[in-house]
Amino acid sequence: MGEYDAVWVFLICLAFVGFYIYIEARPKGSNFFGGISETISRFFRSK
């Protein structure tokens, strides 16, 4: 099993990169990471 570690890492990275390309490369664009950063900044906003 240890000899296939690089293959597993490659496949996992390929899945994440594929997800990123699918989200970001739409014709209309994406607001996925913008929504996450907006949520985090709203959480840390002082009242």
Secondary structure, 3 states (H helix, E strand, C coil): CHHHHHHHHHHHHHHHHHHHHHHHCCCCCCCHHHHHHHHHHHHCCCC
